[in-house]
Amino acid sequence: MTDQPTQRHPTQINLHTKSRVLTIGFDDGALFELPCEYLRVFSRAAEVRSAPQPVTGKEGVNISAIEPQGQYAVRIRFDDGHDTSIYSWDTLYTLGRDQAQNWADYLARLEQIGYQRKEPDQGDKRVRLLYFSWLARKMRKESDQVIVPASVADVDGLLKWLGARKKGAAVLFTPERVRVTVNKQFTEGFTKLHDGDEIGLVPTSPTAPATPDLI
């Protein structure tokens, strides 16, 4: 199914494969972060929209390709083989604007049919931390192997967790002071973490903040 030409115009569209998130910005300043699972279960394809029950089992689905469809839409191909859905810019804008309510409704429908949704990559994660510049001096090491608890799902959560591990460390791990790489790629705060990741912590300034010795 195709959508009609739209009045919405995107200014940016980026796929964050590791986090399974599509970010899209529009010319009115709106910026949305749309999980691949969300886009998949709200597919515009006729067979999805007319199904009597919600789509399930797509917690770990990813986008394999995004293909322009004229000037007003894109075809999104998913790695589970679904490739018949075309999303107009209006559709993507509406999905972003109404994301919270749509998702709440979707979870309610899952509960009604007795489906237990499972977040991907649950559980503790063993990761390798690499400290650079003054951060290595503050931590008294250049690398570390740590087990990150299941409650820490993304880069923002990791920085908060690292800041709370030792007294006085919080100031070292703020997003303003440290950029984060995951497997040698600079990341966003919402980038998901997985078991076995290599995480680089790179200070944004050559000057370390004044802090007492870490305990």
N, CA and C atoms as a LAMMPS dump frame, in Angstrom:
ITEM: TIMESTEP
0
ITEM: NUMBER OF ATOMS
645
ITEM: BOX BOUNDS ff ff ff
-5.0000000000000000e+02 5.0000000000000000e+02
-5.0000000000000000e+02 5.0000000000000000e+02
-5.0000000000000000e+02 5.0000000000000000e+02
ITEM: ATOMS id mol type element x y z
1 1 1 N 0.844 -1.2 0
2 1 2 C 0 0 0
3 1 3 C 0.875 1.245 0
4 2 1 N 0.555 2.238 -0.831
5 2 2 C 1.295 3.493 -0.867
6 2 3 C 0.459 4.593 -0.255
7 3 1 N 1.127 5.604 0.281
8 3 2 C 0.444 6.743 0.859
9 3 3 C 0.436 7.894 -0.142
10 4 1 N -0.456 8.842 0.062
11 4 2 C -0.563 9.975 -0.832
12 4 3 C 0.555 10.979 -0.557
13 5 1 N 0.863 11.859 -1.551
14 5 2 C 1.893 12.888 -1.343
15 5 3 C 1.641 13.679 -0.071
16 6 1 N 2.714 14.139 0.528
17 6 2 C 2.674 14.68 1.869
18 6 3 C 3.102 16.132 1.915
19 7 1 N 2.695 16.811 2.969
20 7 2 C 3.146 18.175 3.215
21 7 3 C 4.336 18.209 4.16
22 8 1 N 4.671 17.092 4.796
23 8 2 C 5.815 17.031 5.704
24 8 3 C 7.093 16.838 4.905
25 9 1 N 8.167 17.454 5.39
26 9 2 C 9.43 17.332 4.677
27 9 3 C 10.551 17.023 5.675
28 10 1 N 11.239 15.891 5.529
29 10 2 C 12.311 15.538 6.463
30 10 3 C 13.574 16.348 6.198
31 11 1 N 14.298 16.635 7.255
32 11 2 C 15.587 17.314 7.134
33 11 3 C 16.741 16.361 7.422
34 12 1 N 16.456 15.239 8.058
35 12 2 C 17.479 14.231 8.324
36 12 3 C 16.811 12.899 8.582
37 13 1 N 17.499 11.844 8.209
38 13 2 C 17.027 10.499 8.509
39 13 3 C 18.25 9.607 8.678
40 14 1 N 18.356 8.975 9.826
41 14 2 C 19.536 8.18 10.151
42 14 3 C 19.119 6.866 10.798
43 15 1 N 19.711 5.799 10.336
44 15 2 C 19.473 4.484 10.922
45 15 3 C 20.626 4.128 11.847
46 16 1 N 20.319 3.849 13.093
47 16 2 C 21.306 3.418 14.084
48 16 3 C 21.143 1.907 14.237
49 17 1 N 21.908 1.179 13.434
50 17 2 C 21.701 -0.262 13.319
51 17 3 C 21.892 -0.974 14.647
52 18 1 N 22.932 -0.599 15.38
53 18 2 C 23.217 -1.309 16.628
54 18 3 C 22.089 -1.144 17.646
55 19 1 N 21.502 0.037 17.669
56 19 2 C 20.428 0.298 18.623
57 19 3 C 19.058 -0.024 18.064
58 20 1 N 19.01 -0.365 16.777
59 20 2 C 17.74 -0.659 16.114
60 20 3 C 16.764 0.511 16.259
61 21 1 N 17.253 1.697 15.902
62 21 2 C 16.466 2.92 16.006
63 21 3 C 16.639 3.747 14.734
64 22 1 N 15.537 4.268 14.215
65 22 2 C 15.564 5.2 13.095
66 22 3 C 15.253 6.589 13.643
67 23 1 N 16.178 7.537 13.459
68 23 2 C 15.907 8.909 13.86
69 23 3 C 15.549 9.703 12.617
70 24 1 N 14.536 10.547 12.74
71 24 2 C 14.094 11.352 11.611
72 24 3 C 13.677 12.728 12.106
73 25 1 N 14.223 13.762 11.449
74 25 2 C 13.888 15.137 11.788
75 25 3 C 13.107 15.788 10.66
76 26 1 N 12.272 16.757 11.031
77 26 2 C 11.422 17.43 10.054
78 26 3 C 11.656 18.935 10.077
79 27 1 N 11.163 19.591 9.026
80 27 2 C 11.447 21.01 8.858
81 27 3 C 10.724 21.905 9.851
82 28 1 N 9.835 21.359 10.676
83 28 2 C 9.235 22.158 11.74
84 28 3 C 10.001 22.027 13.051
85 29 1 N 11.148 21.312 13.004
86 29 2 C 11.984 21.14 14.194
87 29 3 C 11.728 19.863 14.96
88 30 1 N 10.691 19.126 14.605
89 30 2 C 10.402 17.871 15.307
90 30 3 C 11.474 16.832 14.999
91 31 1 N 11.873 16.089 16.016
92 31 2 C 12.861 15.021 15.868
93 31 3 C 12.344 13.808 16.61
94 32 1 N 12.274 12.665 15.915
95 32 2 C 11.719 11.459 16.505
96 32 3 C 12.735 10.323 16.453
97 33 1 N 12.717 9.49 17.497
98 33 2 C 13.526 8.273 17.55
99 33 3 C 12.557 7.091 17.507
100 34 1 N 12.539 6.401 16.376
101 34 2 C 11.549 5.356 16.145
102 34 3 C 12.225 3.99 16.151
103 35 1 N 11.976 3.168 17.168
104 35 2 C 12.555 1.826 17.19
105 35 3 C 12.098 1.006 15.985
106 36 1 N 12.972 0.142 15.502
107 36 2 C 12.625 -0.698 14.358
108 36 3 C 11.427 -1.586 14.675
109 37 1 N 11.365 -2.094 15.882
110 37 2 C 10.211 -2.913 16.278
111 37 3 C 8.928 -2.125 16.143
112 38 1 N 8.925 -0.886 16.585
113 38 2 C 7.742 -0.033 16.503
114 38 3 C 7.315 0.165 15.049
115 39 1 N 8.279 0.462 14.187
116 39 2 C 7.954 0.646 12.771
117 39 3 C 7.433 -0.644 12.152
118 40 1 N 7.993 -1.769 12.565
119 40 2 C 7.588 -3.056 11.991
120 40 3 C 6.16 -3.426 12.404
121 41 1 N 5.839 -3.266 13.673
122 41 2 C 4.51 -3.696 14.115
123 41 3 C 3.427 -2.706 13.677
124 42 1 N 3.836 -1.463 13.327
125 42 2 C 2.903 -0.493 12.776
126 42 3 C 3.136 -0.317 11.275
127 43 1 N 3.54 -1.397 10.629
128 43 2 C 3.755 -1.404 9.183
129 43 3 C 2.508 -0.915 8.444
130 44 1 N 2.744 -0.238 7.319
131 44 2 C 1.646 0.249 6.494
132 44 3 C 1.141 -0.812 5.515
133 45 1 N 1.773 -1.971 5.493
134 45 2 C 1.367 -3.019 4.557
135 45 3 C -0.056 -3.489 4.863
136 46 1 N -0.802 -3.792 3.803
137 46 2 C -2.207 -4.185 3.958
138 46 3 C -2.367 -5.418 4.817
139 47 1 N -1.455 -6.389 4.673
140 47 2 C -1.608 -7.63 5.423
141 47 3 C -1.39 -7.424 6.918
142 48 1 N -0.648 -6.392 7.281
143 48 2 C -0.443 -6.083 8.699
144 48 3 C -1.622 -5.288 9.239
145 49 1 N -2.058 -4.3 8.492
146 49 2 C -3.132 -3.425 8.96
147 49 3 C -4.47 -4.15 9.075
148 50 1 N -4.646 -5.177 8.264
149 50 2 C -5.931 -5.884 8.289
150 50 3 C -5.912 -7.125 9.175
151 51 1 N -4.765 -7.448 9.77
152 51 2 C -4.67 -8.654 10.6
153 51 3 C -5.526 -8.509 11.86
154 52 1 N -6.177 -9.574 12.293
155 52 2 C -7.045 -9.484 13.471
156 52 3 C -6.272 -9.352 14.778
157 53 1 N -5.011 -9.764 14.786
158 53 2 C -4.207 -9.685 16.002
159 53 3 C -2.942 -8.872 15.724
160 54 1 N -2.351 -8.28 16.761
161 54 2 C -1.131 -7.499 16.568
162 54 3 C 0.044 -8.387 16.158
163 55 1 N 0.978 -7.801 15.443
164 55 2 C 2.212 -8.503 15.077
165 55 3 C 3.02 -8.762 16.345
166 56 1 N 3.562 -9.964 16.485
167 56 2 C 4.358 -10.311 17.66
168 56 3 C 5.711 -10.878 17.236
169 57 1 N 6.608 -10.992 18.209
170 57 2 C 7.899 -11.622 17.963
171 57 3 C 8.889 -10.755 17.221
172 58 1 N 8.725 -9.439 17.252
173 58 2 C 9.601 -8.538 16.504
174 58 3 C 10.491 -7.695 17.415
175 59 1 N 10.728 -8.175 18.629
176 59 2 C 11.52 -7.401 19.582
177 59 3 C 12.933 -7.112 19.074
178 60 1 N 13.515 -8.037 18.327
179 60 2 C 14.891 -7.85 17.859
180 60 3 C 15 -7.535 16.384
181 61 1 N 13.896 -7.155 15.735
182 61 2 C 13.94 -6.897 14.294
183 61 3 C 14.764 -5.645 13.998
184 62 1 N 15.399 -5.64 12.829
185 62 2 C 16.189 -4.485 12.413
186 62 3 C 15.798 -4.09 10.999
187 63 1 N 16.226 -2.917 10.586
188 63 2 C 15.991 -2.445 9.23
189 63 3 C 17.199 -2.807 8.377
190 64 1 N 16.952 -3.445 7.249
191 64 2 C 18.054 -3.838 6.36
192 64 3 C 18.263 -2.854 5.223
193 65 1 N 17.235 -2.079 4.856
194 65 2 C 17.377 -1.11 3.769
195 65 3 C 16.258 -0.082 3.84
196 66 1 N 16.585 1.132 3.392
197 66 2 C 15.605 2.208 3.264
198 66 3 C 15.703 2.733 1.845
199 67 1 N 14.615 2.647 1.093
200 67 2 C 14.647 2.989 -0.325
201 67 3 C 13.666 4.125 -0.614
202 68 1 N 14.137 5.212 -1.256
203 68 2 C 13.238 6.319 -1.607
204 68 3 C 12.124 5.852 -2.544
205 69 1 N 10.949 6.421 -2.35
206 69 2 C 9.798 6.189 -3.218
207 69 3 C 9.315 7.561 -3.687
208 70 1 N 9.854 8.013 -4.793
209 70 2 C 9.55 9.353 -5.255
210 70 3 C 10.077 10.392 -4.282
211 71 1 N 9.32 11.481 -4.13
212 71 2 C 9.723 12.575 -3.255
213 71 3 C 8.979 12.587 -1.926
214 72 1 N 8.116 11.592 -1.709
215 72 2 C 7.203 11.725 -0.579
216 72 3 C 7.225 10.556 0.394
217 73 1 N 8.023 9.51 0.12
218 73 2 C 7.938 8.316 0.96
219 73 3 C 9.207 7.483 0.843
220 74 1 N 9.296 6.479 1.72
221 74 2 C 10.376 5.492 1.657
222 74 3 C 9.783 4.104 1.847
223 75 1 N 10.403 3.138 1.191
224 75 2 C 10.108 1.739 1.479
225 75 3 C 11.13 1.263 2.505
226 76 1 N 10.655 0.682 3.598
227 76 2 C 11.537 0.161 4.637
228 76 3 C 11.529 -1.36 4.552
229 77 1 N 12.715 -1.919 4.364
230 77 2 C 12.869 -3.373 4.335
231 77 3 C 13.435 -3.826 5.675
232 78 1 N 12.798 -4.835 6.255
233 78 2 C 13.215 -5.346 7.555
234 78 3 C 13.959 -6.668 7.381
235 79 1 N 14.81 -6.979 8.358
236 79 2 C 15.642 -8.171 8.215
237 79 3 C 14.886 -9.472 8.495
238 80 1 N 13.585 -9.384 8.809
239 80 2 C 12.779 -10.61 8.915
240 80 3 C 12.114 -10.951 7.585
241 81 1 N 12.463 -10.203 6.534
242 81 2 C 11.914 -10.458 5.209
243 81 3 C 10.748 -9.571 4.819
244 82 1 N 10.181 -8.82 5.761
245 82 2 C 9.046 -7.95 5.44
246 82 3 C 9.544 -6.749 4.628
247 83 1 N 9.003 -6.567 3.426
248 83 2 C 9.496 -5.491 2.563
249 83 3 C 8.392 -4.842 1.73
250 84 1 N 7.153 -4.949 2.164
251 84 2 C 6.033 -4.441 1.375
252 84 3 C 5.447 -3.145 1.931
253 85 1 N 6.088 -2.553 2.913
254 85 2 C 5.515 -1.375 3.557
255 85 3 C 6.196 -0.105 3.068
256 86 1 N 5.373 0.848 2.619
257 86 2 C 5.86 2.153 2.197
258 86 3 C 5.318 3.198 3.172
259 87 1 N 6.218 4.016 3.704
260 87 2 C 5.866 5.017 4.708
261 87 3 C 6.029 6.405 4.101
262 88 1 N 4.949 7.161 4.007
263 88 2 C 5.062 8.552 3.578
264 88 3 C 5.702 9.355 4.705
265 89 1 N 6.173 10.564 4.375
266 89 2 C 6.73 11.432 5.424
267 89 3 C 5.652 11.778 6.447
268 90 1 N 4.407 11.954 5.981
269 90 2 C 3.308 12.215 6.915
270 90 3 C 3.115 11.052 7.883
271 91 1 N 3.191 9.833 7.35
272 91 2 C 3.016 8.649 8.196
273 91 3 C 4.107 8.591 9.257
274 92 1 N 5.354 8.808 8.864
275 92 2 C 6.456 8.764 9.824
276 92 3 C 6.323 9.874 10.86
277 93 1 N 5.886 11.038 10.421
278 93 2 C 5.677 12.135 11.372
279 93 3 C 4.599 11.76 12.388
280 94 1 N 3.5 11.222 11.887
281 94 2 C 2.397 10.847 12.785
282 94 3 C 2.813 9.732 13.737
283 95 1 N 3.575 8.751 13.235
284 95 2 C 4.06 7.68 14.108
285 95 3 C 4.967 8.239 15.204
286 96 1 N 5.77 9.239 14.86
287 96 2 C 6.624 9.864 15.874
288 96 3 C 5.824 10.665 16.878
289 97 1 N 4.907 11.471 16.373
290 97 2 C 4.099 12.331 17.248
291 97 3 C 3.253 11.515 18.222
292 98 1 N 2.712 10.405 17.741
293 98 2 C 1.787 9.596 18.552
294 98 3 C 2.447 8.34 19.125
295 99 1 N 3.766 8.32 19.175
296 99 2 C 4.478 7.102 19.545
297 99 3 C 4.082 6.587 20.924
298 100 1 N 4.036 7.446 21.912
299 100 2 C 3.756 6.996 23.284
300 100 3 C 2.383 6.329 23.371
301 101 1 N 1.366 6.962 22.788
302 101 2 C 0.022 6.402 22.853
303 101 3 C -0.09 5.135 22.018
304 102 1 N 0.509 5.154 20.821
305 102 2 C 0.481 3.959 19.97
306 102 3 C 1.107 2.766 20.682
307 103 1 N 2.237 3.005 21.332
308 103 2 C 2.951 1.904 21.981
309 103 3 C 2.155 1.376 23.173
310 104 1 N 1.559 2.277 23.929
311 104 2 C 0.734 1.849 25.065
312 104 3 C -0.435 0.997 24.575
313 105 1 N -1.049 1.406 23.475
314 105 2 C -2.153 0.635 22.915
315 105 3 C -1.68 -0.734 22.429
316 106 1 N -0.505 -0.762 21.824
317 106 2 C 0.052 -2.026 21.328
318 106 3 C 0.316 -2.993 22.477
319 107 1 N 0.914 -2.495 23.56
320 107 2 C 1.189 -3.351 24.712
321 107 3 C -0.119 -3.862 25.329
322 108 1 N -1.139 -3.021 25.331
323 108 2 C -2.435 -3.463 25.86
324 108 3 C -3.02 -4.581 25.003
325 109 1 N -2.857 -4.493 23.696
326 109 2 C -3.356 -5.541 22.798
327 109 3 C -2.577 -6.838 23.002
328 110 1 N -1.264 -6.712 23.235
329 110 2 C -0.473 -7.915 23.513
330 110 3 C -0.969 -8.594 24.788
331 111 1 N -1.273 -7.8 25.79
332 111 2 C -1.763 -8.365 27.057
333 111 3 C -3.095 -9.084 26.838
334 112 1 N -3.918 -8.533 25.989
335 112 2 C -5.226 -9.135 25.734
336 112 3 C -5.109 -10.521 25.101
337 113 1 N -4.099 -10.711 24.252
338 113 2 C -3.945 -12.017 23.601
339 113 3 C -3.006 -12.934 24.378
340 114 1 N -2.493 -12.458 25.531
341 114 2 C -1.65 -13.285 26.371
342 114 3 C -0.22 -13.419 25.901
343 115 1 N 0.251 -12.459 25.108
344 115 2 C 1.633 -12.518 24.616
345 115 3 C 2.555 -11.774 25.566
346 116 1 N 3.637 -12.421 25.988
347 116 2 C 4.614 -11.816 26.884
348 116 3 C 5.777 -11.29 26.056
349 117 1 N 5.825 -9.993 25.871
350 117 2 C 6.9 -9.388 25.092
351 117 3 C 8.214 -9.496 25.853
352 118 1 N 9.284 -9.833 25.126
353 118 2 C 10.6 -10.017 25.741
354 118 3 C 11.58 -9.008 25.168
355 119 1 N 12.099 -8.159 26.046
356 119 2 C 13.115 -7.204 25.601
357 119 3 C 14.345 -7.964 25.144
358 120 1 N 14.909 -7.621 23.969
359 120 2 C 16.14 -8.299 23.534
360 120 3 C 17.322 -7.895 24.409
361 121 1 N 18.3 -8.792 24.471
362 121 2 C 19.561 -8.505 25.161
363 121 3 C 19.374 -8.247 26.651
364 122 1 N 18.412 -8.942 27.263
365 122 2 C 18.26 -8.823 28.696
366 122 3 C 19.381 -9.585 29.387
367 123 1 N 19.634 -9.231 30.634
368 123 2 C 20.665 -9.921 31.403
369 123 3 C 21.922 -9.091 31.53
370 124 1 N 22.82 -9.534 32.401
371 124 2 C 24.096 -8.857 32.59
372 124 3 C 24.932 -8.95 31.318
373 125 1 N 25.819 -7.961 31.151
374 125 2 C 26.667 -7.902 29.959
375 125 3 C 28.123 -7.737 30.385
376 126 1 N 28.977 -8.582 29.87
377 126 2 C 30.404 -8.439 30.125
378 126 3 C 31 -7.582 29.004
379 127 1 N 31.575 -6.426 29.367
380 127 2 C 32.114 -5.509 28.366
381 127 3 C 33.535 -5.102 28.752
382 128 1 N 34.261 -4.624 27.761
383 128 2 C 35.617 -4.101 27.986
384 128 3 C 35.589 -2.591 27.874
385 129 1 N 36.06 -1.9 28.911
386 129 2 C 36.136 -0.446 28.921
387 129 3 C 37.544 0.002 28.592
388 130 1 N 37.653 0.995 27.726
389 130 2 C 38.935 1.604 27.383
390 130 3 C 38.907 3.06 27.827
391 131 1 N 39.857 3.453 28.684
392 131 2 C 39.921 4.821 29.186
393 131 3 C 41.016 5.573 28.436
394 132 1 N 40.716 6.801 28.026
395 132 2 C 41.674 7.593 27.264
396 132 3 C 42.024 8.881 28.008
397 133 1 N 43.209 9.446 27.672
398 133 2 C 43.669 10.742 28.158
399 133 3 C 43.633 10.784 29.69
400 134 1 N 43.15 11.904 30.224
401 134 2 C 43.165 12.053 31.684
402 134 3 C 42.264 11.059 32.401
403 135 1 N 41.304 10.495 31.675
404 135 2 C 40.428 9.524 32.316
405 135 3 C 41.198 8.273 32.724
406 136 1 N 42.184 7.895 31.919
407 136 2 C 43.03 6.747 32.275
408 136 3 C 43.816 7.045 33.554
409 137 1 N 44.273 8.284 33.698
410 137 2 C 45.021 8.644 34.908
411 137 3 C 44.102 8.647 36.13
412 138 1 N 42.901 9.182 35.955
413 138 2 C 41.964 9.22 37.076
414 138 3 C 41.572 7.809 37.521
415 139 1 N 41.39 6.907 36.554
416 139 2 C 40.973 5.55 36.874
417 139 3 C 42.149 4.646 37.24
418 140 1 N 43.375 5.146 37.028
419 140 2 C 44.617 4.409 37.311
420 140 3 C 44.73 3.13 36.471
421 141 1 N 44.166 3.17 35.294
422 141 2 C 44.265 2.034 34.371
423 141 3 C 43.814 2.502 32.998
424 142 1 N 44.211 1.774 31.968
425 142 2 C 43.815 2.117 30.604
426 142 3 C 42.645 1.279 30.103
427 143 1 N 42.385 0.169 30.764
428 143 2 C 41.265 -0.674 30.346
429 143 3 C 40.748 -1.446 31.546
430 144 1 N 39.555 -1.999 31.364
431 144 2 C 38.931 -2.726 32.461
432 144 3 C 37.893 -3.679 31.885
433 145 1 N 37.765 -4.842 32.473
434 145 2 C 36.696 -5.779 32.13
435 145 3 C 35.656 -5.704 33.244
436 146 1 N 34.424 -5.365 32.874
437 146 2 C 33.39 -5.218 33.892
438 146 3 C 32.137 -5.97 33.464
439 147 1 N 31.332 -6.301 34.452
440 147 2 C 30.016 -6.882 34.185
441 147 3 C 28.98 -5.798 34.458
442 148 1 N 28.304 -5.394 33.413
443 148 2 C 27.302 -4.338 33.515
444 148 3 C 25.953 -4.977 33.834
445 149 1 N 25.25 -4.483 34.835
446 149 2 C 23.973 -5.114 35.218
447 149 3 C 22.913 -4.967 34.129
448 150 1 N 21.942 -5.845 34.175
449 150 2 C 20.889 -5.865 33.167
450 150 3 C 20.121 -4.549 33.108
451 151 1 N 20.077 -3.829 34.22
452 151 2 C 19.33 -2.563 34.257
453 151 3 C 19.985 -1.475 33.41
454 152 1 N 21.254 -1.665 33.049
455 152 2 C 21.969 -0.701 32.207
456 152 3 C 21.842 -1.166 30.76
457 153 1 N 20.993 -0.488 30.002
458 153 2 C 20.68 -0.954 28.653
459 153 3 C 21.391 -0.198 27.56
460 154 1 N 21.783 1.076 27.826
461 154 2 C 22.321 1.9 26.755
462 154 3 C 23.48 2.749 27.259
463 155 1 N 24.012 3.594 26.368
464 155 2 C 25.19 4.399 26.7
465 155 3 C 24.89 5.386 27.819
466 156 1 N 23.736 6.051 27.771
467 156 2 C 23.388 6.979 28.852
468 156 3 C 23.348 6.267 30.199
469 157 1 N 22.764 5.078 30.214
470 157 2 C 22.711 4.308 31.451
471 157 3 C 24.083 3.887 31.924
472 158 1 N 24.959 3.559 30.978
473 158 2 C 26.325 3.168 31.331
474 158 3 C 27.063 4.314 32.004
475 159 1 N 26.952 5.531 31.458
476 159 2 C 27.645 6.666 32.056
477 159 3 C 27.151 6.925 33.477
478 160 1 N 25.858 6.824 33.692
479 160 2 C 25.329 7.012 35.049
480 160 3 C 25.842 5.929 35.983
481 161 1 N 25.88 4.697 35.487
482 161 2 C 26.349 3.585 36.313
483 161 3 C 27.829 3.744 36.655
484 162 1 N 28.632 4.133 35.669
485 162 2 C 30.059 4.336 35.93
486 162 3 C 30.277 5.469 36.927
487 163 1 N 29.479 6.52 36.807
488 163 2 C 29.622 7.642 37.723
489 163 3 C 29.252 7.31 39.153
490 164 1 N 28.434 6.278 39.331
491 164 2 C 27.991 5.904 40.676
492 164 3 C 28.849 4.815 41.306
493 165 1 N 29.768 4.224 40.532
494 165 2 C 30.549 3.088 41.05
495 165 3 C 31.548 3.502 42.118
496 166 1 N 32.121 4.7 41.963
497 166 2 C 33.114 5.168 42.925
498 166 3 C 32.77 6.576 43.381
499 167 1 N 33.032 6.861 44.626
500 167 2 C 32.782 8.19 45.166
501 167 3 C 33.612 9.215 44.403
502 168 1 N 32.958 10.265 43.942
503 168 2 C 33.655 11.32 43.22
504 168 3 C 33.751 11.102 41.723
505 169 1 N 33.248 9.975 41.218
506 169 2 C 33.409 9.662 39.799
507 169 3 C 32.324 10.27 38.917
508 170 1 N 31.198 10.684 39.497
509 170 2 C 30.075 11.143 38.68
510 170 3 C 30.461 12.272 37.746
511 171 1 N 31.288 13.196 38.231
512 171 2 C 31.673 14.351 37.418
513 171 3 C 32.515 13.953 36.21
514 172 1 N 33.153 12.782 36.278
515 172 2 C 34.014 12.329 35.179
516 172 3 C 33.229 11.757 34.015
517 173 1 N 32.026 11.294 34.262
518 173 2 C 31.296 10.524 33.253
519 173 3 C 30.015 11.212 32.778
520 174 1 N 30.006 12.53 32.782
521 174 2 C 28.853 13.236 32.229
522 174 3 C 28.966 13.253 30.704
523 175 1 N 27.846 13.273 29.987
524 175 2 C 27.892 13.301 28.518
525 175 3 C 28.647 14.51 27.967
526 176 1 N 28.721 15.596 28.743
527 176 2 C 29.452 16.776 28.28
528 176 3 C 30.96 16.57 28.332
529 177 1 N 31.42 15.675 29.204
530 177 2 C 32.861 15.491 29.388
531 177 3 C 33.414 14.277 28.644
532 178 1 N 32.555 13.348 28.296
533 178 2 C 33.045 12.097 27.716
534 178 3 C 32.221 11.726 26.487
535 179 1 N 32.925 11.44 25.401
536 179 2 C 32.272 10.824 24.251
537 179 3 C 32.513 9.321 24.322
538 180 1 N 31.563 8.572 23.807
539 180 2 C 31.609 7.118 23.953
540 180 3 C 31.634 6.456 22.578
541 181 1 N 32.545 5.498 22.42
542 181 2 C 32.529 4.642 21.242
543 181 3 C 32.102 3.242 21.671
544 182 1 N 31.389 2.583 20.804
545 182 2 C 31.044 1.181 21.012
546 182 3 C 31.533 0.421 19.792
547 183 1 N 32.463 -0.491 20.042
548 183 2 C 33.089 -1.254 18.958
549 183 3 C 33.66 -0.329 17.885
550 184 1 N 34.374 0.728 18.414
551 184 2 C 35.137 1.675 17.588
552 184 3 C 34.269 2.637 16.775
553 185 1 N 32.985 2.753 17.109
554 185 2 C 32.099 3.698 16.442
555 185 3 C 31.524 4.66 17.484
556 186 1 N 31.646 5.979 17.213
557 186 2 C 31.037 6.936 18.128
558 186 3 C 29.522 6.747 18.137
559 187 1 N 28.923 6.954 19.295
560 187 2 C 27.537 6.549 19.496
561 187 3 C 26.687 7.694 20.036
562 188 1 N 25.385 7.437 20.077
563 188 2 C 24.423 8.319 20.736
564 188 3 C 24.117 7.752 22.123
565 189 1 N 23.473 8.57 22.941
566 189 2 C 23.134 8.124 24.292
567 189 3 C 22.203 6.934 24.321
568 190 1 N 21.386 6.795 23.278
569 190 2 C 20.418 5.698 23.26
570 190 3 C 20.983 4.411 22.666
571 191 1 N 22.264 4.416 22.265
572 191 2 C 22.858 3.213 21.671
573 191 3 C 22.808 2.052 22.661
574 192 1 N 22.261 0.939 22.216
575 192 2 C 22.117 -0.232 23.08
576 192 3 C 23.469 -0.914 23.299
577 193 1 N 23.595 -1.521 24.465
578 193 2 C 24.803 -2.274 24.808
579 193 3 C 24.521 -3.765 24.717
580 194 1 N 25.555 -4.523 24.314
581 194 2 C 25.414 -5.964 24.193
582 194 3 C 26.609 -6.652 24.85
583 195 1 N 26.4 -7.891 25.22
584 195 2 C 27.484 -8.681 25.788
585 195 3 C 28.652 -8.736 24.815
586 196 1 N 29.873 -8.481 25.324
587 196 2 C 31.062 -8.545 24.499
588 196 3 C 31.466 -7.236 23.845
589 197 1 N 30.713 -6.167 24.066
590 197 2 C 31.065 -4.881 23.459
591 197 3 C 32.39 -4.354 24.002
592 198 1 N 33.081 -3.61 23.138
593 198 2 C 34.269 -2.845 23.546
594 198 3 C 33.873 -1.376 23.557
595 199 1 N 34.023 -0.733 24.704
596 199 2 C 33.51 0.616 24.9
597 199 3 C 34.663 1.565 25.198
598 200 1 N 34.82 2.567 24.355
599 200 2 C 35.845 3.582 24.564
600 200 3 C 35.255 4.821 25.214
601 201 1 N 35.951 5.363 26.198
602 201 2 C 35.515 6.559 26.919
603 201 3 C 36.543 7.647 26.663
604 202 1 N 36.168 8.616 25.83
605 202 2 C 37.107 9.607 25.299
606 202 3 C 36.746 10.993 25.821
607 203 1 N 37.597 11.614 26.648
608 203 2 C 37.302 12.955 27.142
609 203 3 C 37.156 13.962 26.01
610 204 1 N 36.233 14.898 26.179
611 204 2 C 36.007 15.925 25.165
612 204 3 C 36.939 17.115 25.34
613 205 1 N 37.63 17.186 26.469
614 205 2 C 38.554 18.282 26.754
615 205 3 C 39.889 17.705 27.213
616 206 1 N 41.003 18.359 26.877
617 206 2 C 42.298 17.858 27.35
618 206 3 C 42.54 18.098 28.833
619 207 1 N 41.676 18.891 29.458
620 207 2 C 41.858 19.24 30.869
621 207 3 C 40.884 18.453 31.732
622 208 1 N 41.43 17.768 32.707
623 208 2 C 40.592 16.971 33.603
624 208 3 C 39.874 17.855 34.606
625 209 1 N 38.652 17.498 34.996
626 209 2 C 37.977 18.253 36.059
627 209 3 C 38.678 18.021 37.383
628 210 1 N 38.613 19.008 38.235
629 210 2 C 39.225 18.883 39.553
630 210 3 C 38.336 17.993 40.41
631 211 1 N 38.883 16.875 40.833
632 211 2 C 38.126 15.94 41.659
633 211 3 C 39.053 15.363 42.721
634 212 1 N 38.499 14.951 43.87
635 212 2 C 39.309 14.237 44.856
636 212 3 C 39.669 12.86 44.318
637 213 1 N 40.597 12.21 44.984
638 213 2 C 40.967 10.859 44.582
639 213 3 C 39.732 9.96 44.645
640 214 1 N 39.61 9.104 43.632
641 214 2 C 38.463 8.212 43.609
642 214 3 C 38.606 7.138 44.667
643 215 1 N 37.491 6.765 45.252
644 215 2 C 37.491 5.739 46.299
645 215 3 C 36.768 4.509 45.776
